[in-house]
Amino acid sequence: MNEAADMSALATILVSVLVVVGAAFTLVGTLGLVRLDSFYQRIHAPTLGTTLGTVCIAVASMICFTATGTRPAIHQLMVIVFITVTTPVGLVILVRAALFRDGSRPPGADPAPDGR
């Protein structure tokens, strides 16, 4: 009834390490969100923590479900791709919105038409 009992010791250790590492990355990103001062610093830490933590946990899930033989784990690859692509895009959108709200322009941007 419990397929996890049939997993090899190497797969069990690898899955455990990846889950702990993924949780640690997410925790560090969360602590960075709480501890850093400005918005621009705060947005960076959770973005990296979310991406790396999710990738580690998804890889652990792939190994676990493949090792137990219940099914080949392919859909976790889609999760990894979507998180890896959408997280940085969301970061850029949030930073540009904050820059617009603050009235500043990113480096290398064209000057405003009214000369500001």
SERO-4910 file (N, C-alpha, C, O; in steps of 0.05 Angstrom, whole numbers):
BEGIN
 pado doro    nc1    nc2    nc3   cac1   cac2   cac3    cc1    cc2    cc3    oc1    oc2    oc3
  Met    A     16    -24      0      0      0      0     17     25      0      9     45    -12
  Asn    A     40     25     13     57     48     14     80     45     -5     99     29      0
  Glu    A     79     59    -28    100     57    -48    126     69    -39    148     61    -48
  Ala    A    125     88    -20    150    101    -11    168     81      4    192     84      5
  Ala    A    157     60     15    173     39     29    189     23      9    209     11     16
  Asp    A    180     23    -16    195      8    -37    217     24    -50    232     14    -67
  Met    A    220     50    -43    240     67    -55    268     59    -45    271     50    -23
  Ser    A    288     61    -63    315     55    -54    325     75    -34    315     97    -32
  Ala    A    346     68    -20    357     85      0    369    111    -12    367    132     -1
  Leu    A    382    107    -36    394    130    -49    372    150    -58    376    175    -54
  Ala    A    351    141    -69    329    158    -77    316    172    -53    309    196    -54
  Thr    A    313    158    -31    301    169     -7    319    192      4    309    213     12
  Ile    A    345    187      5    364    207     15    364    231     -4    364    254      5
  Leu    A    364    227    -30    365    248    -49    339    265    -47    341    290    -48
  Val    A    316    252    -45    291    267    -43    291    283    -17    282    306    -17
  Ser    A    300    271      5    300    285     31    318    310     30    311    331     39
  Val    A    342    307     18    361    329     17    349    351     -1    351    375      6
  Leu    A    337    344    -23    326    365    -41    303    380    -28    300    404    -32
  Val    A    286    366    -14    264    379      0    274    398     21    264    420     24
  Val    A    294    390     37    305    407     58    319    431     45    316    453     55
  Val    A    334    427     24    348    449     10    328    468     -2    331    493      0
  Gly    A    307    458    -14    286    475    -25    272    491     -4    266    515     -8
  Ala    A    266    479     19    253    493     41    272    514     52    264    536     60
  Ala    A    298    508     53    318    528     63    320    552     45    321    574     54
  Phe    A    320    547     18    320    570     -1    296    587      3    298    612      3
  Thr    A    273    575      6    248    590     10    249    605     36    240    628     37
  Leu    A    259    593     57    262    607     83    281    631     81    274    652     92
  Val    A    303    628     68    322    650     65    309    672     49    313    696     56
  Gly    A    294    666     28    280    686     13    260    701     30    256    725     28
  Thr    A    246    686     47    226    698     64    239    716     85    229    738     91
  Leu    A    262    707     96    276    724    116    287    749    102    287    771    114
  Gly    A    295    747     77    304    770     62    282    790     58    287    815     59
  Leu    A    258    780     54    235    798     51    230    814     76    223    837     75
  Val    A    233    801     99    228    813    125    250    832    133    245    854    144
  Arg    A    275    824    128    298    838    139    308    862    122    319    881    134
  Leu    A    305    861     96    317    882     79    301    908     82    278    908     90
  Asp    A    314    930     74    303    957     80    284    967     58    260    972     64
  Ser    A    293    970     34    277    983     14    261    963     -3    267    939     -2
  Phe    A    242    973    -17    225    955    -35    243    941    -55    239    917    -60
  Tyr    A    262    955    -67    278    943    -88    296    921    -77    303    902    -92
  Gln    A    305    924    -52    320    902    -40    302    879    -32    309    856    -35
  Arg    A    279    886    -22    260    865    -12    250    847    -35    245    824    -31
  Ile    A    247    858    -59    235    842    -80    255    821    -91    246    801   -103
  His    A    281    826    -87    301    808    -99    303    781    -84    304    760    -97
  Ala    A    303    782    -58    307    758    -42    285    737    -45    291    714    -50
  Pro    A    259    745    -43    239    724    -47    237    713    -75    229    691    -79
  Thr    A    245    729    -95    245    720   -122    264    697   -126    258    676   -137
  Leu    A    288    701   -116    308    679   -117    300    655   -100    303    632   -108
  Gly    A    290    661    -76    282    639    -58    260    622    -69    260    598    -68
  Thr    A    240    636    -81    217    622    -93    226    604   -116    219    581   -118
  Thr    A    242    616   -134    251    601   -158    268    577   -150    262    554   -158
  Leu    A    289    581   -134    307    559   -127    293    538   -109    297    514   -112
  Gly    A    276    548    -90    262    529    -73    242    512    -88    240    488    -83
  Thr    A    228    524   -106    208    509   -122    222    489   -140    212    467   -143
  Val    A    244    497   -152    258    478   -170    268    454   -154    265    431   -163
  Cys    A    280    459   -130    290    436   -114    267    418   -105    270    393   -107
  Ile    A    244    429    -97    222    412    -88    209    397   -111    201    375   -108
  Ala    A    208    410   -135    197    397   -158    215    374   -168    205    353   -176
  Val    A    241    378   -167    260    356   -174    257    333   -154    258    310   -162
  Ala    A    254    340   -128    250    319   -108    224    303   -114    224    279   -111
  Ser    A    203    317   -122    178    304   -129    182    286   -153    171    264   -154
  Met    A    197    295   -173    202    279   -197    217    253   -189    209    231   -198
  Ile    A    237    256   -173    253    232   -165    235    213   -149    236    189   -153
  Cys    A    219    224   -130    202    207   -113    182    191   -130    180    167   -126
  Phe    A    168    204   -148    147    190   -163    159    172   -184    147    152   -191
  Thr    A    182    179   -194    195    161   -214    206    136   -199    205    114   -210
  Ala    A    218    140   -176    230    118   -161    209     99   -150    214     75   -149
  Thr    A    186    109   -143    165     91   -133    152     75   -155    139     55   -150
  Gly    A    155     85   -179    145     70   -202    115     74   -207    103     60   -223
  Thr    A    103     93   -193     75     97   -197     69    109   -224     49    103   -236
  Arg    A     86    127   -232     83    139   -259    108    155   -265    123    163   -247
  Pro    A    114    159   -291    136    176   -297    129    205   -291    107    214   -298
  Ala    A    146    220   -279    141    247   -270    151    267   -290    175    273   -291
  Ile    A    133    276   -307    140    295   -328    128    322   -322    140    343   -329
  His    A    104    323   -311     91    349   -308    105    368   -289    100    392   -290
  Gln    A    123    358   -272    139    376   -255    158    393   -272    165    415   -264
  Leu    A    166    382   -295    183    398   -313    168    423   -322    180    445   -324
  Met    A    142    420   -327    126    444   -335    125    464   -312    126    488   -316
  Val    A    122    454   -287    121    472   -264    148    487   -262    148    511   -258
  Ile    A    170    473   -266    196    485   -264    199    507   -286    209    529   -280
  Val    A    191    500   -310    194    520   -332    176    544   -327    185    567   -330
  Phe    A    151    540   -319    133    563   -314    143    580   -291    142    605   -294
  Ile    A    152    569   -270    162    584   -247    187    599   -255    190    623   -248
  Thr    A    205    586   -269    230    598   -277    226    621   -296    241    641   -296
  Val    A    205    619   -313    200    641   -333    183    663   -320    189    686   -324
  Thr    A    162    656   -305    144    677   -296    154    693   -272    146    716   -269
  Thr    A    170    681   -255    179    696   -232    197    720   -239    192    742   -229
  Pro    A    217    717   -257    232    741   -264    215    762   -280    219    786   -277
  Val    A    196    753   -295    179    771   -310    162    787   -290    159    811   -293
  Gly    A    151    774   -270    136    788   -250    153    807   -234    144    829   -228
  Leu    A    178    800   -229    196    818   -215    201    843   -232    200    866   -221
  Val    A    205    840   -258    210    864   -275    185    882   -276    188    906   -275
  Ile    A    162    870   -277    137    886   -278    133    901   -252    126    924   -252
  Leu    A    138    888   -229    135    902   -204    156    924   -200    149    946   -191
  Val    A    180    920   -209    201    940   -206    195    964   -224    198    987   -216
  Arg    A    186    959   -249    179    981   -267    155    997   -256    154   1021   -259
  Ala    A    136    983   -245    113    997   -233    122   1014   -210    112   1037   -206
  Ala    A    140   1004   -193    150   1020   -171    166   1044   -180    164   1065   -169
  Leu    A    183   1040   -201    198   1062   -213    179   1083   -223    183   1107   -220
  Phe    A    158   1075   -237    138   1094   -247    124   1109   -224    120   1133   -226
  Arg    A    117   1094   -203    104   1106   -180    122   1126   -166    113   1147   -157
  Asp    A    148   1120   -165    167   1138   -152    175   1161   -169    187   1180   -159
  Gly    A    169   1160   -194    175   1182   -212    203   1182   -223    213   1201   -234
  Ser    A    217   1160   -220    244   1157   -231    244   1140   -255    225   1126   -261
  Arg    A    266   1141   -270    268   1125   -294    291   1106   -291    311   1111   -277
  Pro    A    289   1083   -304    311   1064   -303    336   1075   -317    333   1092   -334
  Pro    A    360   1065   -310    384   1075   -323    383   1070   -353    375   1048   -362
  Gly    A    391   1090   -368    392   1087   -398    366   1094   -411    364   1092   -435
  Ala    A    346   1102   -396    320   1109   -408    321   1136   -421    337   1153   -412
  Asp    A    305   1140   -441    303   1166   -454    292   1187   -435    275   1181   -419
  Pro    A    302   1211   -437    291   1232   -420    262   1237   -426    253   1233   -449
  Ala    A    247   1247   -407    219   1253   -411    216   1276   -431    234   1293   -432
  Pro    A    194   1277   -446    191   1298   -466    190   1326   -454    197   1346   -468
  Asp    A    182   1330   -429    180   1356   -417    206   1365   -405    207   1386   -391
  Gly    A    228   1349   -409    254   1357   -400    261   1349   -372    283   1356   -362
  Arg    A    245   1334   -358    251   1325   -331    271   1304   -331    279   1294   -309
***
